[in-house]
Amino acid sequence: MHNDISEIIFTDERIQKRVKELAQDISNDYEGKQITLVSILKGATIFLADLMKNLSIPLSIDFMAVSSYKNTQSSGVVRMLLDLRETPENKNLLIVEDIIDTGLTVDYLCENLKTRNPKSLKICSLLYKPARRIKEIKIDYLGFEVPDKFVVGYGMDYNEIYRNLPYIGVLKPEVYRRK
């Protein structure tokens, strides 16, 4: 365990097991259809890669980047940093997110994408932090609920660090209070 982590919430083994289960559910629901996975950069990239490897349906991928965080808190203002390269019109879109907490970012993304006439739009999130919820979001495929703690690892970061940890852990508060 990394010295800046106070506890491991989900081990790599537990994450991989749940990702396989999610992929099976998605594959079953979209049997005979093609989907476009819309990964939200940067945090969802590891989750996206593992999810893709376990899907048994035709798929394409695209990326969006948005920003709503400053240090460890949501600013409440969502900014689009990178939009889709391909048109989402008449496609089955599945947003792939690392964590949903306030719901503001995913709500913004859904409203934005709905205006572009996708065939369908669903959400897959590895983590959900209900204690922070501001906007009610329907998560179609959910990995785990997490407590109201600042988590890193498996793609999630603090100031671009800790993404490479193979597990999801709680960052010690003294680490982000140093700044």
Secondary structure, 3 states (H helix, E strand, C coil): CCCCEEEEEECHHHHHHHHHHHHHHHHHHCCCCCEEEEEEECCCHHHHHHHHHHCCCCEEEEEEEEEEEECCEEEEEEEEEECCCCCCCCCEEEEEEEEECCCHHHHHHHHHHHCCCCCEEEEEEEEECHHHCCCCCCCCEEEEECCCCCEEECCECECCECCCCCCEEEECHHHHHCC
